[in-house]
Every structure is written in structure tokens, then in C-alpha cells.
């Protein structure tokens, strides 16, 4: 099947799949950046910032 045929079969499903194929890697990149800042917050002994970043990372992962 070509991409045009896949789109014709079920356009909504095709669009949702295409969007998810873009969002999943972007969220993984965002999580790795947050992890870098988490480690920095821990090394600076900033517990409040570390907790905020940890909660943000958990929310992004779901």
C-alpha cells in the first residue's frame, strides 16, 4: 500500500498516527533535557527545583 491508499482507507487514523510518530520522539528529547536539569538541581542541592522537574518529567511521560 502507498501512503495515499493508507490515507484514503482511514484519514483520521492516518493523521493521528502521523502526529504520534512526531510527538513521541519529541517528548523523549524533552525528557532527556529535563533529566539534565534534574541532575544539575541535585548537584546544587536544590530540592524544590528537583522535585518540580521530576513531577514535570512524570507528567510528560504519560
Residue, then its C-alpha position, 0 to 999 in steps of 0.5 A: x500500500x502507498x501512503x495515499x491508499x493508507x490515507x484514503x482507507x482511514x484519514x483520521x487514523x492516518x493523521x493521528x498516527x502521523x502526529x504520534x510518530x512526531x510527538x513521541x520522539x519529541x517528548x523523549x528529547x524533552x525528557x532527556x533535557x529535563x533529566x539534565x536539569x534534574x541532575x544539575x538541581x541535585x548537584x546544587x542541592x536544590x530540592x524544590x527545583x528537583x522535585x518540580x522537574x521530576x513531577x514535570x518529567x512524570x507528567x510528560x511521560x504519560 
